[in-house]
Amino acid sequence: MGFEKFGQAGYISQTKVTPLISYLEKGVVVGTRCKNCGKLYFPPRADCLDCRKSEIEWVPLEGKAKLVTFTEVFFGPPAFEKSTPYVLGLAEFENGLRVFAPISHDLGRRELRPDLELVLKARQSGERVFYQLERPD
C-alpha cells in the first residue's frame, strides 16, 4: 500500500513512511519520533534530520494547536488545481511541533486569526484519506 489513498494525486508514491495512510484510515494523525534523540516530526520522516538515525516510532498527534499563520491558495499545483481556492495553515502544538496543513472548509476565512485554537484531524472522502486543521470538538 502506498500513497494512492492519500488525498489527491501529486504526492511521492513511494516512501518509507507509508504507515501514515493506515493510521489515517483508523482516524489517527501520527508523526514520527526519533528513538535516538527524541525529535518529533510531522509530516512523518523515516530519518532524523538532527542525529541522522533511522530508528523511529509512530506517535499520535493529539491536543490543541494554535494557528500561527495561514494563506489562501488560488493557484495550486496541477493535482490540486480543481480544489482552489483552499486555505493552508501553520499551527503550533504546546510541545512546539509545528504542522502545515489544509484548514477545514467549515472555518470561514473571516474566522481565521493568529492564536485561534485548532486540532489536527484525520478525515476520509470516499476512498481517500487526508488530514486537516479544524475547530476543536
N, CA, C and O atoms as a MOPAC input file, in Angstrom:
PM7 MOZYME 1SCF
protein

 N      0.85300 1    -1.17100 1     0.00000 1
 C      0.00000 1     0.00000 1     0.00000 1
 C      0.89500 1     1.22900 1     0.00000 1
 O      1.85600 1     1.31400 1     0.76500 1
 N      0.57400 1     2.15700 1    -0.84800 1
 C      1.33900 1     3.39100 1    -0.94300 1
 C      0.45600 1     4.59800 1    -0.74700 1
 O     -0.51800 1     4.55700 1     0.00400 1
 N      0.79900 1     5.66400 1    -1.42100 1
 C      0.10200 1     6.92000 1    -1.25100 1
 C     -1.10800 1     7.06500 1    -2.17200 1
 O     -1.66900 1     8.15600 1    -2.26900 1
 N     -1.52400 1     5.99600 1    -2.84800 1
 C     -2.64500 1     6.12300 1    -3.76300 1
 C     -3.94900 1     6.49200 1    -3.05000 1
 O     -4.87000 1     7.00100 1    -3.68800 1
 N     -4.04100 1     6.24800 1    -1.74800 1
 C     -5.25100 1     6.59600 1    -0.99800 1
 C     -5.14300 1     7.94300 1    -0.30700 1
 O     -6.10500 1     8.39800 1     0.31100 1
 N     -4.00100 1     8.58300 1    -0.39900 1
 C     -3.80600 1     9.82800 1     0.33300 1
 C     -4.26700 1    11.02600 1    -0.46500 1
 O     -3.71100 1    11.33700 1    -1.51900 1
 N     -5.28400 1    11.69400 1     0.04000 1
 C     -5.73200 1    12.95400 1    -0.53700 1
 C     -5.83200 1    12.91800 1    -2.03600 1
 O     -6.54500 1    12.08800 1    -2.60100 1
 N     -5.12700 1    13.80600 1    -2.67800 1
 C     -5.15400 1    13.89900 1    -4.12800 1
 C     -3.80700 1    13.44700 1    -4.67200 1
 O     -2.80000 1    13.44900 1    -3.96500 1
 N     -3.80900 1    13.06200 1    -5.93500 1
 C     -2.56300 1    12.65200 1    -6.56200 1
 C     -1.59900 1    13.81700 1    -6.54900 1
 O     -2.03200 1    14.96900 1    -6.52800 1
 N     -0.33500 1    13.55900 1    -6.56100 1
 C      0.63500 1    14.63500 1    -6.58700 1
 C      1.68400 1    14.45900 1    -5.49800 1
 O      2.65100 1    15.21800 1    -5.43800 1
 N      1.49800 1    13.46000 1    -4.63400 1
 C      2.47800 1    13.19500 1    -3.59400 1
 C      3.41300 1    12.08900 1    -4.06700 1
 O      3.06600 1    11.31100 1    -4.95700 1
 N      4.57000 1    12.02400 1    -3.48400 1
 C      5.52900 1    10.98200 1    -3.83000 1
 C      4.87700 1     9.63500 1    -3.55900 1
 O      4.34100 1     9.41300 1    -2.47400 1
 N      4.91800 1     8.75200 1    -4.51700 1
 C      4.19200 1     7.48900 1    -4.39500 1
 C      4.92500 1     6.43500 1    -3.57700 1
 O      4.29400 1     5.50400 1    -3.07700 1
 N      6.22400 1     6.55600 1    -3.42800 1
 C      6.94900 1     5.55500 1    -2.66500 1
 C      7.71400 1     6.25100 1    -1.55300 1
 O      8.42200 1     7.23100 1    -1.78500 1
 N      7.56300 1     5.73600 1    -0.35200 1
 C      8.20600 1     6.33900 1     0.80000 1
 C      8.38300 1     5.28300 1     1.88000 1
 O      7.73700 1     4.23500 1     1.85400 1
 N      9.25800 1     5.56900 1     2.81900 1
 C      9.43700 1     4.65500 1     3.94100 1
 C      8.44400 1     4.93000 1     5.05700 1
 O      8.50100 1     4.27800 1     6.10000 1
 N      7.53600 1     5.87600 1     4.86500 1
 C      6.59400 1     6.22300 1     5.92600 1
 C      5.13800 1     5.95700 1     5.51800 1
 O      4.23800 1     6.65200 1     5.98800 1
 N      4.89500 1     4.98000 1     4.66800 1
 C      3.53300 1     4.67800 1     4.23100 1
 C      2.59800 1     4.24400 1     5.36100 1
 O      1.38500 1     4.29000 1     5.15400 1
 N      3.07300 1     3.82500 1     6.54800 1
 C      2.11200 1     3.53600 1     7.62400 1
 C      1.22200 1     4.73800 1     7.97100 1
 O      0.18100 1     4.55800 1     8.60300 1
 N      1.60000 1     5.94300 1     7.57800 1
 C      0.75700 1     7.11300 1     7.80600 1
 C     -0.64700 1     6.86400 1     7.26000 1
 O     -1.62600 1     7.22900 1     7.91000 1
 N     -0.76700 1     6.25700 1     6.09400 1
 C     -2.05900 1     6.00200 1     5.46700 1
 C     -2.90000 1     5.07000 1     6.34500 1
 O     -4.09400 1     5.30800 1     6.53200 1
 N     -2.29100 1     4.02500 1     6.87800 1
 C     -3.01400 1     3.08900 1     7.74500 1
 C     -3.55300 1     3.78600 1     8.98400 1
 O     -4.68200 1     3.53400 1     9.40500 1
 N     -2.75000 1     4.65600 1     9.56200 1
 C     -3.20800 1     5.40500 1    10.73900 1
 C     -4.35300 1     6.34100 1    10.36900 1
 O     -5.34700 1     6.41200 1    11.09300 1
 N     -4.23200 1     7.05600 1     9.26200 1
 C     -5.29500 1     7.97200 1     8.84900 1
 C     -6.60000 1     7.21400 1     8.60900 1
 O     -7.67700 1     7.71100 1     8.93900 1
 N     -6.50800 1     6.01300 1     8.03600 1
 C     -7.70600 1     5.19700 1     7.80400 1
 C     -8.37800 1     4.82100 1     9.12400 1
 O     -9.58500 1     4.58300 1     9.15500 1
 N     -7.61200 1     4.76700 1    10.20800 1
 C     -8.14900 1     4.46300 1    11.53800 1
 C     -8.57800 1     5.73600 1    12.27200 1
 O     -9.03600 1     5.67000 1    13.41200 1
 N     -8.43100 1     6.89800 1    11.61700 1
 C     -8.84100 1     8.15200 1    12.23300 1
 C     -7.80600 1     8.78700 1    13.14100 1
 O     -8.14000 1     9.64200 1    13.96200 1
 N     -6.54500 1     8.37500 1    13.00200 1
 C     -5.48100 1     8.87600 1    13.86800 1
 C     -4.41400 1     9.57600 1    13.02900 1
 O     -3.92500 1     9.02400 1    12.04300 1
 N     -4.05900 1    10.79500 1    13.43100 1
 C     -2.97000 1    11.50700 1    12.77700 1
 C     -1.71200 1    11.24000 1    13.60000 1
 O     -1.71700 1    11.40500 1    14.82000 1
 N     -0.64100 1    10.83100 1    12.93500 1
 C      0.58800 1    10.48500 1    13.63900 1
 C      1.78800 1    11.22300 1    13.04700 1
 O      1.79700 1    11.62300 1    11.88300 1
 N      2.77900 1    11.38100 1    13.88600 1
 C      4.08100 1    11.87200 1    13.46300 1
 C      5.08600 1    10.79400 1    13.79500 1
 O      4.71700 1     9.71600 1    14.26000 1
 N      6.33800 1    11.07400 1    13.56200 1
 C      7.38300 1    10.14100 1    13.95500 1
 C      8.31000 1    10.82400 1    14.94400 1
 O      8.56700 1    12.02500 1    14.86500 1
 N      8.80800 1    10.01700 1    15.88400 1
 C      9.77500 1    10.49900 1    16.86800 1
 C     11.03200 1     9.65300 1    16.74200 1
 O     10.97000 1     8.42500 1    16.68300 1
 N     12.17000 1    10.33000 1    16.70200 1
 C     13.45200 1     9.63900 1    16.65200 1
 C     13.69200 1     8.95000 1    17.99500 1
 O     13.61400 1     9.57900 1    19.05100 1
 N     13.98000 1     7.66400 1    17.93900 1
 C     14.24400 1     6.91500 1    19.16500 1
 C     15.58500 1     7.29400 1    19.78400 1
 O     15.80100 1     7.06900 1    20.97400 1
 N     16.47500 1     7.85900 1    18.99800 1
 C     17.79000 1     8.22500 1    19.49700 1
 C     17.78800 1     9.58200 1    20.21800 1
 O     18.26300 1     9.67700 1    21.34900 1
 N     17.26500 1    10.61600 1    19.57900 1
 C     17.35300 1    11.96300 1    20.16500 1
 C     16.00500 1    12.54400 1    20.58900 1
 O     15.96300 1    13.57800 1    21.25600 1
 N     14.90000 1    11.88900 1    20.20700 1
 C     13.58300 1    12.33200 1    20.64100 1
 C     12.92100 1    13.40100 1    19.78200 1
 O     11.82800 1    13.85800 1    20.11800 1
 N     13.54200 1    13.80900 1    18.69400 1
 C     12.96000 1    14.83400 1    17.82100 1
 C     11.66600 1    14.31400 1    17.20100 1
 O     11.61200 1    13.19000 1    16.70100 1
 N     10.61300 1    15.15600 1    17.24000 1
 C      9.30400 1    14.80200 1    16.71700 1
 C      9.10300 1    15.45600 1    15.35600 1
 O      9.45100 1    16.62100 1    15.16400 1
 N      8.53900 1    14.69900 1    14.40500 1
 C      8.35000 1    15.20200 1    13.04200 1
 C      6.91000 1    15.02500 1    12.55900 1
 O      6.26900 1    14.00500 1    12.81000 1
 N      6.43400 1    16.03600 1    11.87000 1
 C      5.20300 1    15.94200 1    11.09600 1
 C      5.33900 1    16.88600 1     9.92000 1
 O      5.65000 1    18.06000 1    10.11900 1
 N      5.11700 1    16.41700 1     8.70600 1
 C      4.76000 1    15.04700 1     8.36900 1
 C      5.84900 1    14.07400 1     8.79500 1
 O      7.00200 1    14.45700 1     8.99100 1
 N      5.46300 1    12.80000 1     8.93700 1
 C      6.41900 1    11.78500 1     9.40300 1
 C      7.66500 1    11.71200 1     8.53300 1
 O      7.61800 1    11.91400 1     7.31900 1
 N      8.76300 1    11.42300 1     9.18200 1
 C     10.04500 1    11.23300 1     8.49600 1
 C     10.60900 1     9.88400 1     8.90300 1
 O     10.42100 1     9.44400 1    10.03700 1
 N     11.28900 1     9.23800 1     7.99300 1
 C     11.91700 1     7.95300 1     8.28300 1
 C     13.32500 1     8.13800 1     8.83600 1
 O     13.87500 1     7.22900 1     9.45800 1
 N     13.90600 1     9.31000 1     8.60900 1
 C     15.27300 1     9.58300 1     9.06200 1
 C     15.28500 1    10.90500 1     9.82300 1
 O     14.64600 1    11.87300 1     9.40900 1
 N     16.00700 1    10.94100 1    10.92400 1
 C     16.08600 1    12.14100 1    11.74400 1
 C     17.05700 1    13.15000 1    11.12300 1
 O     18.19100 1    12.81200 1    10.78300 1
 N     16.59400 1    14.37900 1    10.98500 1
 C     17.45300 1    15.42900 1    10.43300 1
 C     18.52200 1    15.87900 1    11.42700 1
 O     19.57300 1    16.37700 1    11.02300 1
 N     18.26000 1    15.70700 1    12.72500 1
 C     19.20100 1    16.16300 1    13.74700 1
 C     20.36700 1    15.19800 1    13.95100 1
 O     21.53000 1    15.59400 1    13.87500 1
 N     20.04500 1    13.92000 1    14.21100 1
 C     21.11700 1    12.96800 1    14.53600 1
 C     21.39100 1    11.96500 1    13.42000 1
 O     22.29900 1    11.14100 1    13.53400 1
 N     20.61900 1    12.02900 1    12.35600 1
 C     20.80600 1    11.18300 1    11.16800 1
 C     20.52600 1     9.70400 1    11.40600 1
 O     20.95100 1     8.86800 1    10.60800 1
 N     19.82700 1     9.36400 1    12.47400 1
 C     19.46800 1     7.96700 1    12.74700 1
 C     18.15500 1     7.64500 1    12.04100 1
 O     17.39100 1     8.54200 1    11.68800 1
 N     17.90500 1     6.35500 1    11.84000 1
 C     16.70000 1     5.92400 1    11.13100 1
 C     15.77500 1     5.08500 1    12.00200 1
 O     14.87900 1     4.41700 1    11.48500 1
 N     15.97900 1     5.11000 1    13.30200 1
 C     15.09400 1     4.37100 1    14.19600 1
 C     14.02200 1     5.32800 1    14.70000 1
 O     14.29800 1     6.24600 1    15.47300 1
 N     12.78700 1     5.09200 1    14.24400 1
 C     11.69200 1     5.99500 1    14.59300 1
 C     10.55600 1     5.21800 1    15.25200 1
 O     10.46400 1     3.99700 1    15.12900 1
 N      9.69500 1     5.95200 1    15.95400 1
 C      8.46800 1     5.38000 1    16.48000 1
 C      7.32400 1     6.27600 1    16.04100 1
 O      7.49500 1     7.48300 1    15.86400 1
 N      6.15200 1     5.67100 1    15.86700 1
 C      4.96200 1     6.40500 1    15.44300 1
 C      4.26300 1     6.94700 1    16.67500 1
 O      4.02800 1     6.21600 1    17.63700 1
 N      3.92900 1     8.23400 1    16.64500 1
 C      3.35800 1     8.91500 1    17.80300 1
 C      2.07500 1     9.64600 1    17.38800 1
 O      2.10700 1    10.46300 1    16.46800 1
 N      0.94500 1     9.36400 1    18.05600 1
 C     -0.28700 1    10.10900 1    17.74600 1
 C     -0.10900 1    11.59000 1    18.06800 1
 O      0.48600 1    11.94200 1    19.08600 1
 N     -0.62100 1    12.44800 1    17.20600 1
 C     -0.58000 1    13.89300 1    17.43400 1
 C     -1.95000 1    14.30500 1    17.94800 1
 O     -2.92400 1    14.34400 1    17.19700 1
 N     -2.01000 1    14.61000 1    19.22300 1
 C     -3.27300 1    14.94000 1    19.86000 1
 C     -3.16300 1    16.28400 1    20.55400 1
 O     -2.06900 1    16.80500 1    20.77300 1
 N     -4.29500 1    16.82400 1    20.88600 1
 C     -4.32800 1    18.08000 1    21.60400 1
 C     -4.55500 1    19.25600 1    20.68800 1
 O     -4.66900 1    19.12400 1    19.46900 1
 N     -4.61700 1    20.40100 1    21.31200 1
 C     -4.90000 1    21.62800 1    20.57000 1
 C     -3.61500 1    22.28400 1    20.08500 1
 O     -2.54600 1    22.16400 1    20.68400 1
 N     -3.77600 1    22.97400 1    18.98000 1
 C     -2.67300 1    23.74800 1    18.40400 1
 C     -3.19700 1    25.15700 1    18.16000 1
 O     -4.40000 1    25.36300 1    18.00100 1
 N     -2.30600 1    26.10500 1    18.13400 1
 C     -2.70400 1    27.48800 1    17.85700 1
 C     -2.24200 1    27.88100 1    16.46400 1
 O     -1.10800 1    27.61600 1    16.06400 1
 N     -3.13800 1    28.51200 1    15.74400 1
 C     -2.82200 1    28.96600 1    14.39600 1
 C     -1.74900 1    30.04300 1    14.47200 1
 O     -1.89000 1    31.01700 1    15.21000 1
 N     -0.68200 1    29.86500 1    13.71000 1
 C      0.39600 1    30.84700 1    13.64400 1
 C      0.13800 1    31.79100 1    12.47900 1
 O      0.18200 1    33.01300 1    12.62600 1
 N     -0.13000 1    31.20100 1    11.32100 1
 C     -0.41400 1    31.98600 1    10.12100 1
 C     -1.15800 1    31.11000 1     9.12300 1
 O     -1.25900 1    29.89800 1     9.31100 1
 N     -1.67100 1    31.71300 1     8.07800 1
 C     -2.39400 1    30.95400 1     7.05900 1
 C     -2.29900 1    31.71100 1     5.73900 1
 O     -1.94500 1    32.89000 1     5.69400 1
 N     -2.62400 1    30.99800 1     4.67700 1
 C     -2.64900 1    31.60800 1     3.35300 1
 C     -3.75700 1    30.96600 1     2.52800 1
 O     -4.06800 1    29.78800 1     2.70200 1
 N     -4.33700 1    31.73200 1     1.65000 1
 C     -5.34900 1    31.20500 1     0.75300 1
 C     -4.67400 1    30.92300 1    -0.58800 1
 O     -3.99700 1    31.78300 1    -1.15200 1
 N     -4.86800 1    29.72300 1    -1.07700 1
 C     -4.22100 1    29.28200 1    -2.31200 1
 C     -5.21700 1    29.40300 1    -3.46300 1
 O     -6.27800 1    28.78000 1    -3.44800 1
 N     -4.86500 1    30.20400 1    -4.44800 1
 C     -5.72100 1    30.38300 1    -5.62200 1
 C     -5.18500 1    29.64200 1    -6.83800 1
 O     -5.95100 1    29.28000 1    -7.73200 1
 N     -3.87800 1    29.41400 1    -6.87900 1
 C     -3.23700 1    28.70600 1    -7.98400 1
 C     -2.41400 1    27.57000 1    -7.39300 1
 O     -1.28300 1    27.78300 1    -6.95500 1
 N     -2.97700 1    26.36100 1    -7.37800 1
 C     -2.30300 1    25.21900 1    -6.77400 1
 C     -1.53700 1    24.40900 1    -7.79300 1
 O     -1.64900 1    24.63700 1    -8.99800 1
 N     -0.75600 1    23.45700 1    -7.30300 1
 C     -0.06800 1    22.53400 1    -8.20200 1
 C     -1.10500 1    21.77900 1    -9.04000 1
 O     -2.27300 1    21.73100 1    -8.65600 1
 N     -0.71000 1    21.19200 1   -10.16700 1
 C     -1.65500 1    20.53600 1   -11.06700 1
 C     -2.64800 1    19.59200 1   -10.37800 1
 O     -3.83100 1    19.59100 1   -10.71700 1
 N     -2.18400 1    18.79900 1    -9.42700 1
 C     -3.07400 1    17.83900 1    -8.76900 1
 C     -4.12100 1    18.51300 1    -7.88300 1
 O     -5.11100 1    17.88200 1    -7.51200 1
 N     -3.91500 1    19.78200 1    -7.54300 1
 C     -4.81900 1    20.47900 1    -6.63200 1
 C     -5.57500 1    21.62400 1    -7.29100 1
 O     -6.33900 1    22.32000 1    -6.62300 1
 N     -5.37700 1    21.83300 1    -8.58900 1
 C     -5.99400 1    22.95800 1    -9.28500 1
 C     -7.51000 1    22.97900 1    -9.13700 1
 O     -8.09800 1    24.04900 1    -8.98200 1
 N     -8.14800 1    21.81700 1    -9.18300 1
 C     -9.61100 1    21.76000 1    -9.10200 1
 C    -10.13100 1    22.08400 1    -7.70800 1
 O    -11.31900 1    22.36000 1    -7.54300 1
 N     -9.26300 1    22.05500 1    -6.71000 1
 C     -9.67300 1    22.33800 1    -5.33400 1
 C     -9.52800 1    23.80400 1    -4.95900 1
 O     -9.97400 1    24.20700 1    -3.88500 1
 N     -8.92200 1    24.60400 1    -5.80900 1
 C     -8.70600 1    26.01100 1    -5.46800 1
 C    -10.02400 1    26.76900 1    -5.50500 1
 O    -10.90800 1    26.41600 1    -6.28500 1
 N    -10.17800 1    27.79400 1    -4.68700 1
 C     -9.22900 1    28.20200 1    -3.65100 1
 C     -9.37300 1    27.33300 1    -2.40000 1
 O    -10.45300 1    26.81800 1    -2.11100 1
 N     -8.27700 1    27.18000 1    -1.67000 1
 C     -8.28900 1    26.48300 1    -0.38700 1
 C     -7.33300 1    27.20000 1     0.54500 1
 O     -6.48800 1    27.97900 1     0.10300 1
 N     -7.46700 1    26.93500 1     1.83000 1
 C     -6.66000 1    27.63000 1     2.83300 1
 C     -5.71200 1    26.64500 1     3.49000 1
 O     -6.11900 1    25.55900 1     3.90300 1
 N     -4.44600 1    27.02600 1     3.58500 1
 C     -3.42100 1    26.25300 1     4.28800 1
 C     -3.02800 1    27.01500 1     5.54000 1
 O     -2.93100 1    28.24200 1     5.52300 1
 N     -2.80200 1    26.29200 1     6.61900 1
 C     -2.42700 1    26.94200 1     7.86300 1
 C     -1.19200 1    26.32500 1     8.48500 1
 O     -0.89100 1    25.14900 1     8.28400 1
 N     -0.48900 1    27.14000 1     9.23900 1
 C      0.63300 1    26.68900 1    10.06400 1
 C      0.17500 1    26.82500 1    11.50500 1
 O     -0.15700 1    27.92200 1    11.95200 1
 N      0.15300 1    25.71300 1    12.23500 1
 C     -0.30200 1    25.71600 1    13.62500 1
 C      0.77500 1    25.09500 1    14.50400 1
 O      1.53100 1    24.22900 1    14.06400 1
 N      0.83300 1    25.55000 1    15.75200 1
 C      1.85500 1    25.07300 1    16.68300 1
 C      1.20400 1    24.42200 1    17.89700 1
 O      0.33800 1    25.01000 1    18.54300 1
 N      1.63700 1    23.18700 1    18.19900 1
 C      1.18300 1    22.47200 1    19.37900 1
 C      1.93000 1    22.99700 1    20.60500 1
 O      2.94500 1    23.68000 1    20.47500 1
 N      1.42200 1    22.67500 1    21.78900 1
 C      2.05500 1    23.11900 1    23.03400 1
 C      3.49300 1    22.63500 1    23.16200 1
 O      4.31700 1    23.30400 1    23.78500 1
 N      3.80600 1    21.47300 1    22.57500 1
 C      5.16600 1    20.93400 1    22.65900 1
 C      6.11900 1    21.58500 1    21.64800 1
 O      7.28400 1    21.19900 1    21.55900 1
 N      5.62800 1    22.56500 1    20.89300 1
 C      6.47300 1    23.27300 1    19.93800 1
 C      6.43800 1    22.72900 1    18.52200 1
 O      6.95200 1    23.36800 1    17.60500 1
 N      5.83900 1    21.56000 1    18.32700 1
 C      5.74000 1    20.98700 1    16.98200 1
 C      4.84000 1    21.86900 1    16.12600 1
 O      3.73600 1    22.22700 1    16.53500 1
 N      5.31100 1    22.21000 1    14.96000 1
 C      4.51300 1    22.99200 1    14.01600 1
 C      4.06800 1    22.10000 1    12.87700 1
 O      4.84000 1    21.29400 1    12.35800 1
 N      2.79700 1    22.25900 1    12.49400 1
 C      2.23700 1    21.48100 1    11.40000 1
 C      1.69700 1    22.43300 1    10.33900 1
 O      1.13700 1    23.48400 1    10.64900 1
 N      1.87600 1    22.04400 1     9.10100 1
 C      1.38600 1    22.79400 1     7.94900 1
 C      0.33900 1    21.91200 1     7.30200 1
 O      0.65100 1    20.81500 1     6.83900 1
 N     -0.90200 1    22.37900 1     7.26500 1
 C     -1.98700 1    21.52000 1     6.78900 1
 C     -3.13200 1    22.35300 1     6.23300 1
 O     -3.25400 1    23.53900 1     6.54200 1
 N     -3.96600 1    21.73400 1     5.41500 1
 C     -5.17500 1    22.42000 1     4.95400 1
 C     -6.06800 1    22.75200 1     6.14900 1
 O     -6.06000 1    22.04200 1     7.15400 1
 N     -6.82500 1    23.82000 1     6.03300 1
 C     -7.79200 1    24.19900 1     7.05800 1
 C     -9.17800 1    23.82500 1     6.55200 1
 O     -9.50400 1    24.05200 1     5.38700 1
 N     -9.98400 1    23.25500 1     7.42500 1
 C    -11.32500 1    22.79400 1     7.08300 1
 C    -12.13900 1    23.89000 1     6.40800 1
 O    -12.04300 1    25.06500 1     6.76200 1
 N    -12.94200 1    23.48000 1     5.42700 1
 C    -13.83800 1    24.41500 1     4.74500 1
 C    -14.93100 1    24.92500 1     5.69000 1
 O    -15.59300 1    25.91900 1     5.39400 1
 N    -15.11800 1    24.24600 1     6.82400 1
 C    -16.11500 1    24.66500 1     7.80600 1
 C    -15.71500 1    25.95700 1     8.52100 1
 O    -16.55700 1    26.63300 1     9.11200 1
 N    -14.44800 1    26.28500 1     8.46300 1
 C    -13.96400 1    27.53000 1     9.06000 1
 C    -13.96000 1    28.60300 1     7.98600 1
 O    -13.29600 1    28.46200 1     6.95900 1
 N    -14.68900 1    29.65300 1     8.22100 1
 C    -14.70800 1    30.75200 1     7.26500 1
 C    -13.42300 1    31.55900 1     7.31800 1
 O    -12.79200 1    31.67900 1     8.36800 1
 N    -13.04800 1    32.10100 1     6.19100 1
 C    -11.82000 1    32.90400 1     6.07200 1
 C    -11.78700 1    34.02100 1     7.11200 1
 O    -10.72200 1    34.33900 1     7.64200 1
 N    -12.94100 1    34.61900 1     7.40800 1
 C    -13.00800 1    35.73400 1     8.36700 1
 C    -12.82900 1    35.28900 1     9.80900 1
 O    -12.54400 1    36.11200 1    10.67800 1
 N    -12.99300 1    33.99400 1    10.07600 1
 C    -12.80500 1    33.46600 1    11.43300 1
 C    -11.33100 1    33.24100 1    11.76700 1
 O    -10.96000 1    33.16300 1    12.93800 1
 N    -10.51000 1    33.13900 1    10.75600 1
 C     -9.10400 1    32.78700 1    10.96000 1
 C     -8.31700 1    33.97600 1    11.48500 1
 O     -8.41800 1    35.09300 1    10.97800 1
 N     -7.52300 1    33.69900 1    12.52600 1
 C     -6.66700 1    34.71900 1    13.12200 1
 C     -5.55900 1    34.01500 1    13.90000 1
 O     -5.74500 1    32.88100 1    14.34000 1
 N     -4.42400 1    34.66200 1    14.07300 1
 C     -3.36200 1    34.07000 1    14.88800 1
 C     -3.88800 1    33.73400 1    16.29200 1
 O     -4.71300 1    34.46100 1    16.84600 1
 N     -3.40700 1    32.64700 1    16.84400 1
 C     -3.76700 1    32.12100 1    18.16300 1
 C     -5.12300 1    31.41600 1    18.21100 1
 O     -5.54300 1    30.98800 1    19.28600 1
 N     -5.81500 1    31.28300 1    17.08400 1
 C     -7.06200 1    30.52700 1    17.04800 1
 C     -6.73700 1    29.07300 1    17.40200 1
 O     -5.81000 1    28.49500 1    16.83400 1
 N     -7.49400 1    28.47100 1    18.33900 1
 C     -7.26400 1    27.08300 1    18.71500 1
 C     -7.84600 1    26.14300 1    17.67000 1
 O     -9.00000 1    26.27600 1    17.26300 1
 N     -7.02700 1    25.19500 1    17.24600 1
 C     -7.40900 1    24.20600 1    16.24100 1
 C     -6.93400 1    22.83300 1    16.68100 1
 O     -6.11300 1    22.71000 1    17.59000 1
 N     -7.45300 1    21.80800 1    16.03200 1
 C     -6.96800 1    20.44300 1    16.21900 1
 C     -6.65700 1    19.86100 1    14.84900 1
 O     -7.23400 1    20.27300 1    13.84300 1
 N     -5.75200 1    18.91300 1    14.81900 1
 C     -5.38900 1    18.22500 1    13.58200 1
 C     -6.16200 1    16.91000 1    13.56100 1
 O     -5.99500 1    16.07500 1    14.45000 1
 N     -7.00800 1    16.72600 1    12.54500 1
 C     -7.87300 1    15.55200 1    12.47800 1
 C     -7.67800 1    14.78800 1    11.17800 1
 O     -7.37900 1    15.36000 1    10.12900 1
 N     -7.85800 1    13.47600 1    11.28100 1
 C     -7.87500 1    12.61900 1    10.09600 1
 C     -9.28500 1    12.62700 1     9.53800 1
 O    -10.25900 1    12.60000 1    10.29100 1
 N     -9.39300 1    12.66300 1     8.21900 1
 C    -10.69300 1    12.66300 1     7.55300 1
 C    -10.63900 1    11.73900 1     6.34400 1
 O     -9.56600 1    11.42100 1     5.83200 1
 N    -11.81100 1    11.31800 1     5.90300 1
 C    -11.90600 1    10.44600 1     4.74000 1
 C    -12.95300 1    11.00500 1     3.79000 1
 O    -13.98600 1    11.51600 1     4.22200 1
 N    -12.68200 1    10.90500 1     2.49900 1
 C    -13.61900 1    11.31400 1     1.46500 1
 C    -13.60200 1    10.21800 1     0.40600 1
 O    -12.67100 1    10.12700 1    -0.39400 1
 N    -14.63300 1     9.39500 1     0.41100 1
 C    -14.63200 1     8.24000 1    -0.48600 1
 C    -13.51400 1     7.29400 1    -0.09300 1
 O    -13.41500 1     6.88400 1     1.06400 1
 N    -12.67900 1     6.95000 1    -1.05100 1
 C    -11.53700 1     6.06600 1    -0.79500 1
 C    -10.30500 1     6.82200 1    -0.29500 1
 O     -9.32500 1     6.20100 1     0.11500 1
 N    -10.34600 1     8.13900 1    -0.32700 1
 C     -9.18700 1     8.97000 1     0.00800 1
 C     -9.17200 1     9.34400 1     1.47800 1
 O    -10.21800 1     9.58200 1     2.08200 1
 N     -7.97500 1     9.39400 1     2.05000 1
 C     -7.79800 1     9.85700 1     3.42700 1
 C     -6.89400 1    11.07700 1     3.41300 1
 O     -6.04700 1    11.22500 1     2.53100 1
 N     -7.07800 1    11.94100 1     4.38800 1
 C     -6.27100 1    13.15400 1     4.47600 1
 C     -6.31900 1    13.65800 1     5.90800 1
 O     -6.99600 1    13.07500 1     6.75500 1
 N     -5.60400 1    14.73900 1     6.17700 1
 C     -5.66200 1    15.37900 1     7.48400 1
 C     -5.93000 1    16.85100 1     7.25300 1
 O     -5.64400 1    17.39100 1     6.18400 1
 N     -6.48900 1    17.49900 1     8.28100 1
 C     -6.77200 1    18.92100 1     8.17100 1
 C     -6.85100 1    19.54100 1     9.56000 1
 O     -7.07400 1    18.85600 1    10.55800 1
 N     -6.66200 1    20.85200 1     9.59400 1
 C     -6.85200 1    21.61100 1    10.82300 1
 C     -8.31400 1    22.02300 1    10.89600 1
 O     -8.89200 1    22.46200 1     9.90200 1
 N     -8.90700 1    21.88200 1    12.06900 1
 C    -10.30700 1    22.26000 1    12.22700 1
 C    -10.60000 1    22.68900 1    13.65000 1
 O     -9.73100 1    22.63600 1    14.52000 1
 N    -11.84600 1    23.11800 1    13.88100 1
 C    -12.27100 1    23.53600 1    15.22100 1
 C    -12.18800 1    22.36500 1    16.18400 1
 O    -12.43600 1    21.22200 1    15.80100 1
 N    -11.83500 1    22.65000 1    17.45000 1
 C    -11.89200 1    21.56800 1    18.45600 1
 C    -13.34400 1    21.15000 1    18.67400 1
 O    -14.25600 1    21.95100 1    18.46900 1
 N    -13.56200 1    19.90700 1    19.08600 1
 C    -14.92300 1    19.40600 1    19.35900 1
 C    -15.55700 1    20.14700 1    20.50800 1
 O    -16.69600 1    19.85900 1    20.87600 1

